[in-house]
Amino acid sequence: MTEQNSVNRELFDQVMVPNYAPSSVIPVRGKGSRVWDQNENEYIDFAGGIAVNCLGHCHPALVGALQSQSEKIWHLSNVMTNEPALRLAKKLVDATFAEKVYFANSGAESNEAALKLARRWALDVHGSNKTQIIAFKQGFHGRTFFTVTVGGQAAYSDGFGPKPGDIVHAEYNNLESVKALISDKTCAVVMEPLQGEGGIVSPTQEFAQGVRELCDQHNALLVFDEVQTGVGRLGELYAYMGLNVTPDILTTAKALGGGFPIGAMITTTEIAKHLKIGTHGSTYGGNPLACAVAEAAFDTVNTPEVLNGVKAKEKLFKDGLNAINAKYKVFSEIRGQGLLIGAVLTDAYQGRAKDFLNAAMAEGLMSLVAGASIVRFAPSLVIEDADIAEGLARFEKAVAKLAQA
């Protein structure tokens, strides 16, 4: 048996903890929005590694940055700083509301830092009673125990013993439900400016603005989790820019590294000062290799061409999905913004999003789900229009087979 043949899906079951149920397909190389598996089958990538591969696979800018930095310095402890981290932090500050940056390795870690900062700020400025965190049902903020408790999906947080306390959940897009919970004991409201895992739900302008105003009235911080929406995903560099609602703290990861693990929490100088020396840290956070790749990704995405292109490609996607639906009537709604799109299954297909994902894979298309009844698409922000057309053609074949069955 060759090594290639022995490195297969069965090996996963032998050696990996069983918390995932991966596909039998094992991709081995990618270029742009195309991926090839061990058997040289080709797939079009509408999944983007769950909104991570913002420039597709092996983009020259990212490959070049990785190769260049790999011959300089890979890792330092935080006893020292490094040039790529400083350059990237300056670019994040220059392009956003923020004045200070903290680097981590993932979205969950960035959110963990944001939550700890919010609690520390409240303790320092307002005293020990101001600890309540308001988040939203169906929200998702990562898998650490703190972030998974703040996330509004009990299936992810139950079963691990006592949870971090003083966390409550309102209903997304329901301002009255926030008003019912918020008080002067609230230290932060944590929200996604478009719910991703929770079903690709966009906020209304009134809701986002109303939450900001409630935070101001009660001296609470507004934390935007832009792990999935940030770095161009919705057609703005960050989604808060399209809402014209500025948070106090923002978290970013996923697309920030274009596929290399990195996350960041950004905030104002006044709030940041409460994470004094020694209050929080990360061994790998701000790693020079990660920051060099992220700088290249950030520079490439943060251009009018790419950001405007996202909005043009959104139209191609939605028009194509609506055309498919006109024939097969499997979706009740096509929603989302930019290149974070959800196709909501009709009552007749409730709970079958995974079937659509599997059928698409069989036709050579990689997609995602957002819950049991929504097919999710989060492709490269620079996916070629021809790949969108071909991918939608493959998706239509999958839909046709399911509809006929």
matplotlib code that plots the C-alpha trace (Angstrom):
import matplotlib.pyplot as plt

x = [0.0, 1.5, 1.6, -0.9, -3.4, -2.9, -3.5, -7.2, -10.6, -10.4, -7.1, -9.1, -11.3, -8.2, -6.2, -8.4, -10.7, -14.2, -15.5, -15.7, -17.3, -15.3, -16.1, -14.4, -12.8, -9.3, -8.1, -4.4, -3.9, -5.7, -5.3, -7.6, -11.1, -10.4, -9.3, -8.1, -8.4, -6.2, -7.7, -7.3, -11.1, -11.6, -13.9, -15.0, -14.7, -17.8, -16.9, -13.7, -12.7, -15.7, -15.1, -11.3, -9.8, -10.6, -8.1, -8.7, -5.9, -2.2, -2.7, 0.7, 0.7, 0.2, 2.7, 5.2, 4.8, 5.0, 8.1, 9.9, 9.1, 9.9, 13.6, 13.7, 12.2, 9.3, 8.6, 9.6, 8.1, 6.2, 9.2, 10.0, 7.9, 8.4, 8.2, 5.3, 3.1, 3.8, 3.1, -0.1, -1.3, -0.6, -2.7, -5.6, -5.5, -5.3, -8.2, -10.7, -12.1, -9.5, -6.3, -5.0, -4.5, -4.1, -3.1, -4.3, -4.5, -8.2, -11.6, -12.4, -9.2, -9.9, -13.4, -12.0, -9.7, -12.6, -14.8, -12.0, -11.2, -14.9, -15.2, -11.8, -12.8, -16.1, -14.5, -11.9, -14.2, -17.6, -17.0, -17.7, -21.5, -21.1, -20.5, -23.5, -22.9, -25.8, -25.4, -27.9, -29.7, -28.2, -25.1, -21.7, -18.4, -16.1, -15.5, -13.6, -15.8, -16.3, -17.1, -19.3, -21.3, -21.7, -22.7, -26.4, -26.6, -26.9, -26.0, -22.4, -22.2, -24.1, -22.5, -19.3, -20.3, -20.9, -20.7, -19.2, -21.9, -23.9, -24.4, -27.9, -29.3, -31.6, -33.3, -31.4, -33.2, -35.6, -34.6, -37.3, -35.7, -32.4, -34.2, -35.8, -32.3, -30.0, -29.3, -26.5, -25.1, -24.5, -20.8, -21.1, -23.4, -21.8, -23.2, -22.3, -23.1, -24.6, -25.3, -23.3, -23.6, -27.0, -28.5, -27.0, -29.3, -28.6, -29.5, -31.8, -30.3, -32.7, -31.7, -27.9, -28.4, -30.7, -28.3, -25.5, -27.8, -28.8, -25.1, -24.4, -27.4, -26.2, -22.4, -21.9, -19.4, -20.6, -18.5, -18.8, -17.7, -16.5, -14.7, -16.8, -18.0, -14.6, -11.9, -14.2, -16.6, -19.7, -18.2, -16.9, -13.6, -15.6, -19.3, -19.7, -18.8, -21.8, -24.1, -22.6, -22.5, -19.2, -18.4, -16.1, -14.3, -14.1, -12.8, -11.4, -9.9, -10.8, -10.1, -7.5, -4.8, -6.3, -5.8, -2.9, -4.2, -4.4, -6.9, -7.0, -9.0, -9.1, -10.3, -9.7, -6.7, -9.0, -10.5, -7.3, -5.4, -7.3, -5.4, -2.3, 1.0, 0.4, -3.4, -3.7, -1.4, -0.8, 2.4, 1.8, -0.3, 1.4, 3.7, 5.8, 5.0, 1.2, 1.4, 3.5, 0.9, -2.0, -0.4, -0.4, -4.0, -5.1, -3.3, -4.8, -8.4, -8.4, -8.7, -11.7, -11.3, -11.7, -14.3, -16.5, -16.0, -17.5, -20.8, -20.8, -20.2, -22.9, -25.4, -24.1, -24.6, -28.0, -29.3, -27.9, -29.4, -32.8, -32.7, -32.1, -34.9, -37.3, -37.0, -36.9, -38.6, -36.4, -35.5, -37.8, -35.3, -31.8, -30.3, -27.0, -24.7, -21.6, -20.1, -21.7, -24.9, -27.6, -30.1, -33.0, -34.7, -38.5, -40.6, -40.5, -36.7, -36.4, -33.4, -31.8, -29.0, -26.4, -28.0, -27.5, -23.9, -23.2, -25.1, -23.1, -19.8, -20.7, -21.1, -17.7, -18.8, -17.7, -20.4, -21.3, -24.4, -25.5, -27.7, -29.8, -31.9, -29.6, -27.0, -24.2, -21.8, -18.6, -16.2, -13.0, -13.6, -11.7, -13.4, -13.5, -17.0, -16.4, -15.9, -19.1, -21.0, -19.5, -20.0, -23.7, -24.1, -22.7, -25.0, -28.0, -27.2, -27.2, -30.4, -32.1, -31.2, -32.5, -35.7, -36.3, -35.7]
y = [0.0, 3.4, 6.2, 8.2, 5.3, 4.9, 8.6, 8.4, 9.0, 5.8, 7.0, 9.9, 7.5, 5.7, 8.7, 11.8, 12.8, 12.2, 15.7, 16.2, 14.2, 15.2, 14.5, 11.5, 14.0, 14.9, 18.0, 18.1, 21.2, 24.4, 27.3, 30.3, 28.9, 25.4, 22.5, 19.0, 15.9, 12.8, 11.3, 14.5, 15.2, 18.9, 21.1, 24.7, 26.2, 28.2, 27.4, 29.4, 27.4, 29.0, 32.5, 32.3, 31.9, 35.5, 35.3, 31.7, 29.2, 29.9, 33.6, 34.9, 37.8, 35.4, 32.8, 35.5, 37.0, 33.6, 32.6, 35.9, 35.9, 32.2, 33.0, 35.9, 35.1, 32.8, 33.4, 35.5, 35.7, 38.7, 39.8, 41.4, 42.9, 42.4, 44.4, 42.5, 42.8, 46.6, 47.1, 45.2, 46.9, 50.3, 49.4, 48.1, 51.4, 53.6, 51.8, 51.6, 53.5, 51.8, 53.1, 49.9, 46.3, 43.0, 40.0, 36.4, 33.2, 32.8, 34.4, 32.7, 34.0, 37.5, 37.3, 36.0, 39.0, 41.4, 39.9, 40.0, 43.6, 44.6, 43.0, 44.6, 48.0, 47.9, 46.8, 49.5, 52.3, 51.5, 49.0, 45.3, 45.3, 46.1, 42.6, 41.6, 40.7, 40.7, 38.6, 37.1, 33.9, 31.9, 34.0, 32.3, 33.7, 30.7, 27.5, 28.6, 28.2, 31.9, 32.5, 29.5, 30.6, 34.1, 32.4, 31.9, 28.2, 25.9, 22.8, 24.1, 25.2, 22.5, 19.5, 20.9, 21.8, 25.3, 28.1, 31.5, 33.7, 36.9, 36.3, 36.7, 36.5, 38.8, 38.2, 39.4, 42.2, 42.7, 45.9, 45.5, 42.3, 44.2, 47.0, 44.4, 43.1, 46.1, 48.1, 50.1, 46.7, 45.7, 46.0, 45.0, 44.0, 41.5, 41.1, 40.0, 42.7, 39.8, 36.5, 33.9, 30.4, 31.5, 31.6, 34.5, 37.1, 40.7, 43.3, 46.2, 49.6, 50.6, 47.6, 48.2, 51.9, 51.2, 48.8, 51.4, 54.0, 51.7, 51.0, 54.7, 55.3, 52.6, 53.1, 49.7, 48.8, 47.7, 44.7, 43.7, 40.2, 40.6, 37.3, 36.2, 39.5, 41.4, 42.0, 42.6, 39.7, 42.0, 44.4, 46.9, 46.5, 45.9, 45.5, 48.3, 50.7, 49.8, 50.1, 53.5, 52.1, 52.2, 49.7, 50.2, 46.9, 44.9, 41.4, 40.1, 36.8, 34.2, 36.3, 38.4, 35.9, 34.6, 31.0, 31.5, 31.4, 34.9, 37.0, 40.5, 42.6, 46.3, 49.1, 52.7, 53.9, 54.8, 51.3, 49.4, 50.9, 48.5, 45.5, 46.6, 44.6, 41.0, 41.1, 39.0, 37.4, 34.8, 32.8, 32.9, 36.1, 38.6, 35.9, 37.4, 34.7, 35.1, 38.9, 39.0, 36.9, 38.8, 42.1, 40.8, 39.7, 42.9, 45.0, 43.0, 43.1, 46.7, 48.2, 49.7, 47.1, 44.1, 45.6, 46.9, 43.5, 41.8, 43.7, 42.9, 39.2, 39.2, 40.1, 37.3, 34.8, 35.9, 36.2, 32.7, 31.2, 32.8, 31.5, 27.9, 28.4, 29.6, 26.1, 23.9, 25.9, 24.5, 27.8, 30.2, 33.0, 34.0, 36.2, 37.7, 40.4, 40.5, 37.0, 35.6, 34.2, 31.9, 29.9, 29.1, 25.7, 25.6, 23.7, 20.6, 20.4, 21.5, 19.9, 18.8, 21.4, 18.7, 16.7, 19.8, 20.1, 16.4, 16.5, 19.6, 17.9, 14.9, 17.4, 19.0, 22.0, 22.8, 24.6, 25.1, 25.0, 27.4, 25.3, 22.4, 24.3, 26.8, 26.3, 28.8, 30.2, 32.1, 31.9, 33.8, 37.6, 37.5, 34.4, 34.7, 35.3, 32.2, 30.1, 31.5, 30.5, 27.1, 26.5, 27.5, 25.2, 22.3, 23.4, 23.3, 19.7, 18.8, 20.7, 19.0, 15.5, 16.3, 17.9, 14.9, 12.4]
z = [0.0, -1.0, 1.5, -0.6, -0.4, 3.3, 4.1, 3.6, 5.2, 7.2, 8.8, 10.3, 12.2, 13.5, 14.7, 15.1, 18.0, 16.7, 17.1, 13.3, 10.5, 7.5, 3.8, 2.2, -0.2, 0.7, -1.2, -1.9, -4.0, -5.0, -7.4, -7.4, -6.8, -8.1, -5.8, -6.7, -4.5, -4.1, -7.2, -9.3, -9.2, -9.6, -7.5, -7.7, -4.2, -3.1, 0.6, 1.0, 4.0, 5.8, 4.6, 5.2, 1.8, 0.7, -2.2, -3.1, -3.0, -3.5, -4.4, -5.6, -3.1, -0.2, -1.5, -2.0, 1.5, 3.1, 1.2, 1.8, 5.5, 5.9, 5.1, 7.7, 11.0, 12.0, 15.7, 18.6, 22.1, 23.0, 25.0, 21.6, 18.9, 15.2, 11.9, 10.2, 13.3, 13.6, 9.9, 10.0, 13.1, 11.6, 8.5, 10.6, 12.7, 9.6, 7.8, 10.7, 13.8, 16.0, 17.6, 19.2, 18.1, 19.9, 17.8, 18.5, 16.4, 15.7, 15.9, 19.2, 20.8, 19.4, 21.0, 24.2, 24.4, 23.6, 26.3, 28.9, 28.0, 28.3, 31.7, 32.8, 31.5, 33.3, 36.6, 36.4, 35.3, 36.8, 39.6, 40.4, 39.7, 36.0, 34.6, 32.5, 28.8, 26.4, 23.2, 20.8, 20.3, 17.3, 17.6, 17.2, 18.7, 18.9, 20.9, 24.0, 27.1, 27.5, 23.8, 23.3, 26.3, 24.8, 21.6, 21.6, 20.7, 23.7, 21.6, 21.6, 25.2, 27.1, 28.6, 30.0, 33.5, 35.0, 32.5, 32.9, 34.5, 33.9, 30.2, 28.7, 25.2, 23.3, 19.9, 16.9, 15.0, 18.0, 19.7, 22.4, 23.6, 24.1, 25.9, 28.2, 29.3, 29.2, 32.4, 34.0, 35.1, 31.4, 30.5, 26.8, 24.0, 21.7, 18.2, 14.6, 12.1, 10.1, 11.8, 10.0, 11.6, 12.9, 9.4, 7.3, 8.9, 8.1, 10.8, 10.0, 10.1, 12.9, 15.0, 14.7, 15.3, 18.2, 19.9, 19.6, 21.2, 24.1, 24.8, 24.9, 27.3, 29.7, 29.5, 27.9, 25.2, 21.8, 20.6, 16.9, 16.1, 12.5, 12.3, 9.4, 8.0, 8.1, 5.5, 2.5, 2.9, 2.6, 0.1, 2.8, 4.4, 7.6, 7.9, 10.4, 7.7, 5.6, 8.7, 9.7, 13.3, 15.0, 17.7, 20.7, 20.1, 16.9, 16.3, 13.0, 11.9, 9.2, 6.0, 7.8, 7.0, 3.8, 5.1, 7.5, 11.2, 12.7, 14.5, 16.0, 18.4, 17.7, 19.9, 21.1, 23.1, 26.1, 26.3, 25.4, 28.3, 30.7, 29.3, 31.2, 31.1, 32.1, 32.0, 28.8, 26.3, 23.6, 22.7, 19.0, 18.7, 16.5, 15.0, 12.2, 9.7, 10.3, 10.2, 7.0, 5.2, 6.7, 5.6, 2.0, 2.3, 3.8, 1.2, -1.6, -0.4, 0.8, -2.7, -4.5, -7.3, -4.9, -2.6, -5.5, -7.2, -4.3, -4.8, -8.5, -7.8, -5.2, -7.9, -10.2, -7.3, -6.3, -9.9, -10.6, -7.5, -8.1, -11.7, -10.3, -7.8, -10.5, -12.0, -8.9, -6.1, -3.4, -1.7, 0.2, 0.2, -1.0, 1.6, 2.9, 1.6, -0.5, -0.8, 2.3, 0.9, 2.3, 0.4, 2.8, 2.1, 1.7, 4.2, 1.9, 2.3, 6.0, 7.7, 4.5, 3.9, 4.3, 1.5, -0.8, 0.3, -0.4, -3.8, -4.8, -3.8, -6.1, -8.9, -8.2, -6.1, -2.5, -0.5, 3.2, 5.5, 8.1, 10.3, 9.1, 6.5, 4.9, 2.2, 2.6, 0.1, 1.1, -1.9, -2.7, -3.0, -6.3, -7.7, -11.5, -13.0, -15.2, -12.0, -10.6, -13.7, -13.8, -10.1, -10.3, -13.3, -11.1, -8.2, -10.5, -11.4, -7.7, -7.1, -10.1, -8.8, -5.3, -6.7, -8.9, -6.1]

ax = plt.figure().add_subplot(projection="3d")
ax.plot(x, y, z, "-o")
ax.set_aspect("equal")
plt.show()
